[in-house]
Amino acid sequence: MRTRNLGRSGITVGEIGLGTWSLSGDGYGPVTPEEARNTVEAALDEGCTFIETADCYAEGGVERLIGEVLQARGRDKAVVSTRVGVDRSGEVARKRFEPAYITRACEASLKRLQTDHVDALVLHNPGVSTLLRGETWQCLGALKKAGKARLIGASVGSVECGEAAVASGADLLVVPYNLLYAKLLHRLSAAVSGARVALVARSPYGYGVLADTWGASRRFRDEDHRMYRWSAADVARRVRQREGLRPLVKGDIATMRDLALRYVLANGLVSVTVPGARNAEHARQNAFCASSTPYLPEETLASIGQHLAAAGIEA
């Protein structure tokens, strides 16, 4: 697998990593402990050296799994980025970014991961007000100075949050970026490029629609977040948009999955993309989606804007 630098950090990672929400059971339904472990192992075997997780996934269970795998393989076998700031200790999950909570959350993550440091400590979708107050960033900076985190950053869902994080000194941003939703990264490109911030592209398959395994009639189970996130009309629209891009699947781009990851990696600002996987075979497929270059042929690069516009996708 080809490697890329994490922004200005000097850290090098495989350009395709592993997103682990799908292993938690929280978003897409249950995954057995054996399958979850096999998935992480398979991703590492194929060169996916960047693992993106969060302390709230399976109430810390995913961090514990990663810690166990790396305890056996060696801590240096993966770069681990974990998000903090979602408190699920009560009946209702809530965001918490006060310094005392973030410090406790970091220490708890280190214990579960069986390590003395995380490679990236990331705020889990904070609001602009949190980023502008400064006290949370001071806390992150102190944890970095103490050697608890090599990099600090934020997972963001808006231009305002992304720009505020960069202005505050973030080393790394986690943003959604895929064929169906590219506008956030594109609007942040000047800030990210100017500061040489590491860019982690999450959701490259658009919550599964670009993995191309289901159609417009798909209905999701109660334990699947898409059941509540999308109406039947939303599902149908996303599938129509996907089908509008299918003419781009040709030549050595064998599948829609290939196209989706190649599109993300064709953007030079992306340091690593973190597709999810629910089993070992998914992890292996992800690792080989961009096994040849160029990522996209010149003809595809020249026409992709027209295809996106025709499919009703704002780039």
C-alpha positions in Angstrom: 0.0 0.0 0.0 1.2 3.5 -0.8 1.9 5.8 2.2 1.2 9.5 2.9 2.3 12.0 5.5 -0.1 13.1 8.2 0.1 16.8 7.4 3.1 18.6 8.9 3.6 15.9 11.6 6.3 13.8 10.0 4.2 10.7 10.7 3.7 8.3 7.7 0.7 6.0 7.4 -0.9 3.7 4.8 -3.2 5.9 2.7 -6.2 3.5 3.4 -6.9 3.0 7.1 -9.7 1.5 9.2 -12.7 3.2 10.6 -14.1 1.3 13.6 -17.6 2.6 14.3 -18.9 -0.3 12.2 -17.2 -2.8 14.7 -18.9 -1.2 17.8 -22.4 -2.6 17.3 -23.6 1.0 17.9 -24.3 2.1 14.3 -24.9 -0.9 12.0 -25.9 -3.7 14.3 -24.0 -6.4 16.2 -20.6 -7.8 15.3 -19.2 -10.8 17.1 -16.0 -10.2 19.1 -14.2 -12.7 16.9 -15.3 -11.0 13.7 -14.3 -7.6 15.1 -10.8 -8.9 16.0 -10.4 -10.6 12.7 -11.3 -7.4 10.9 -8.7 -5.3 12.7 -6.1 -8.1 12.2 -6.9 -8.3 8.5 -6.6 -4.5 8.0 -3.2 -4.4 9.7 -2.1 -7.4 7.6 -2.9 -5.5 4.4 -1.0 -2.3 5.4 -3.9 -0.3 6.9 -1.7 1.3 9.6 -4.0 4.1 10.6 -6.9 3.2 12.9 -9.6 5.8 13.7 -11.8 5.1 16.7 -13.6 6.8 19.6 -13.8 6.3 23.4 -17.6 6.0 23.2 -17.7 3.2 20.6 -19.2 0.2 22.4 -18.6 2.1 25.6 -14.9 1.8 25.2 -15.0 -1.8 23.9 -13.5 -0.9 20.5 -10.5 0.8 22.2 -10.0 -2.3 24.4 -10.0 -4.5 21.3 -7.4 -2.3 19.5 -5.3 -2.3 22.7 -5.4 -6.1 22.9 -4.4 -6.5 19.2 -1.5 -4.0 19.5 -0.4 -5.5 22.7 0.2 -8.7 20.8 1.5 -7.2 17.6 3.5 -4.3 19.0 2.4 -0.7 19.7 4.3 0.6 16.7 2.3 -1.5 14.2 -0.5 1.2 14.0 -1.1 4.9 14.3 -4.2 5.2 16.6 -6.5 8.2 16.5 -9.3 8.4 19.1 -12.1 10.8 19.6 -13.2 12.1 23.0 -16.0 14.3 24.2 -19.1 12.1 24.1 -20.3 11.1 27.6 -22.5 8.1 27.7 -22.4 7.5 31.4 -26.0 8.8 31.9 -29.3 7.8 30.3 -28.8 10.2 27.5 -25.5 10.8 25.7 -24.2 14.3 25.8 -21.2 16.3 24.6 -18.6 17.3 27.2 -15.5 19.2 26.4 -14.5 20.8 29.7 -10.8 20.3 30.4 -11.3 18.1 33.5 -13.5 15.7 31.5 -11.2 15.6 28.5 -8.2 14.9 30.7 -10.1 12.0 32.4 -11.3 10.7 29.0 -7.7 10.7 27.7 -6.4 8.8 30.7 -9.2 6.2 30.3 -8.5 5.8 26.6 -4.8 5.2 27.3 -5.7 2.5 29.8 -8.1 0.7 27.4 -5.6 1.0 24.6 -2.8 -0.3 26.9 -0.4 2.5 25.9 1.2 5.6 27.3 0.1 7.8 24.3 -2.4 8.0 21.5 -1.1 9.2 18.1 -4.0 11.6 17.8 -6.4 12.9 20.4 -9.5 14.3 18.6 -12.5 16.3 19.8 -15.7 14.4 18.8 -17.7 16.9 16.8 -17.4 20.0 19.0 -19.4 23.2 18.4 -17.9 26.4 17.3 -18.3 27.9 20.7 -16.2 25.1 22.3 -13.4 25.7 19.8 -13.5 29.5 20.2 -13.4 29.4 24.0 -9.9 28.2 24.0 -9.8 26.3 27.3 -10.4 22.9 25.6 -7.5 23.5 23.2 -5.3 24.6 26.1 -6.1 21.2 27.7 -5.3 19.3 24.5 -2.1 21.2 24.2 -1.1 20.3 27.8 -1.8 16.6 27.1 0.3 16.8 23.9 3.1 18.5 25.8 2.9 15.8 28.5 3.4 13.1 25.8 -0.1 11.7 26.1 -0.9 12.6 22.5 1.4 13.1 19.5 -1.2 15.1 17.6 -4.4 17.0 18.6 -7.4 17.8 16.4 -11.1 17.8 15.9 -13.7 15.8 14.0 -15.9 18.5 12.3 -19.1 18.8 10.3 -19.1 22.4 9.3 -16.8 24.9 7.6 -17.0 27.2 10.7 -15.8 24.4 13.0 -13.1 23.3 10.7 -11.7 26.8 10.3 -11.9 27.4 14.0 -10.0 24.2 14.7 -7.3 25.1 12.2 -7.0 28.6 13.6 -6.7 27.1 17.1 -3.7 25.0 16.0 -5.2 21.6 15.2 -2.7 19.2 13.8 -5.4 17.0 12.3 -9.0 17.2 11.1 -11.5 14.4 10.6 -14.1 15.3 8.0 -16.7 13.4 6.0 -15.7 13.2 2.3 -17.1 11.1 -0.5 -18.6 11.3 -4.0 -22.0 12.3 -2.6 -20.7 14.8 0.0 -17.5 16.6 -1.0 -18.4 20.2 -0.4 -17.2 20.5 3.2 -13.6 19.4 2.4 -13.5 21.6 -0.7 -14.6 24.6 1.3 -11.9 23.9 3.9 -9.2 23.2 1.4 -7.5 26.6 1.7 -7.3 26.5 5.5 -6.1 22.9 5.5 -3.5 23.5 2.8 -2.2 26.7 4.3 -1.6 25.2 7.7 -0.5 21.8 6.4 -3.1 20.1 8.7 -3.5 16.3 8.4 -6.8 15.5 6.8 -8.6 12.2 7.7 -11.4 11.5 5.3 -14.1 9.5 7.0 -17.3 8.0 5.5 -15.8 7.4 2.0 -18.7 5.1 1.2 -21.4 7.6 2.3 -22.6 5.3 5.1 -22.6 2.3 2.7 -24.5 3.5 -0.3 -21.2 3.7 -2.4 -20.2 0.2 -1.3 -22.9 -0.8 -3.8 -24.4 -3.7 -2.0 -28.0 -2.6 -1.8 -30.7 -0.7 -3.8 -33.5 1.8 -3.4 -35.8 -0.8 -1.7 -33.4 -1.4 1.2 -34.9 -0.9 4.7 -32.7 -0.9 7.7 -33.0 -2.7 11.0 -33.8 -0.8 14.3 -30.2 -1.1 15.5 -28.9 0.6 12.3 -28.4 4.4 12.5 -29.5 4.7 8.9 -33.0 3.7 9.9 -33.4 7.0 11.8 -31.0 9.1 9.6 -32.7 8.5 6.3 -36.3 8.3 5.1 -37.3 6.0 2.3 -37.1 9.0 -0.1 -33.5 9.8 1.2 -32.4 6.2 0.4 -34.0 6.4 -3.1 -32.3 9.7 -3.8 -28.9 8.5 -2.8 -29.2 5.3 -4.9 -30.2 7.5 -7.9 -27.2 9.6 -7.3 -25.0 6.6 -7.1 -26.4 5.2 -10.4 -25.7 8.5 -12.1 -22.0 7.9 -11.4 -21.9 4.3 -12.6 -20.6 5.3 -16.1 -17.4 6.2 -14.4 -16.8 2.5 -13.3 -14.7 1.3 -16.2 -11.2 0.3 -17.2 -9.2 -0.6 -14.1 -11.9 0.9 -11.9 -13.7 -2.4 -11.5 -16.4 -1.5 -8.9 -18.3 1.4 -7.4 -16.3 0.7 -4.2 -13.0 1.2 -6.2 -14.4 4.5 -7.6 -15.4 5.8 -4.2 -12.0 5.3 -2.6 -10.0 6.4 -5.7 -12.1 9.6 -5.8 -11.1 10.4 -2.2 -7.5 9.5 -2.6 -7.2 11.6 -5.8 -7.4 14.7 -3.6 -3.9 15.4 -2.5 -5.0 17.1 0.7 -6.2 13.8 2.1 -3.7 12.2 4.4 -5.6 9.0 4.9 -9.1 7.7 4.4 -10.8 5.4 6.9 -13.5 3.2 5.4 -15.4 1.0 7.8 -15.5 -2.7 7.7 -17.7 -5.3 9.4 -15.6 -8.3 8.6 -12.1 -9.3 7.5 -13.1 -9.6 3.8 -14.4 -6.1 3.8 -11.1 -4.9 5.3 -9.1 -6.8 2.6 -11.3 -5.4 -0.2 -10.9 -1.8 1.1 -7.1 -2.2 1.1 -6.9 -3.1 -2.6 -9.4 -0.6 -4.0 -6.7 1.8 -5.0 -3.9 -0.7 -5.8 -2.9 1.0 -9.0 -2.3 4.6 -10.2 -3.3 7.0 -11.4 -6.2 7.0 -9.0 -8.6 8.3 -11.6 -7.8 8.5 -15.4 -7.6 11.9 -16.9 -10.8 11.3 -18.8 -12.6 10.6 -15.5 -11.1 13.6 -13.8 -12.2 15.8 -16.7 -15.8 14.6 -16.6 -16.5 13.8 -13.0 -17.8 17.3 -12.3 -20.4 17.0 -15.0 -21.5 13.6 -13.7 -21.8 15.0 -10.2 -23.8 17.9 -11.4 -26.1 15.7 -13.5 -26.7 13.5 -10.4 -27.7 16.5 -8.4 -24.6 16.4 -6.2 -23.1 19.7 -5.0 -19.3 19.6 -5.2 
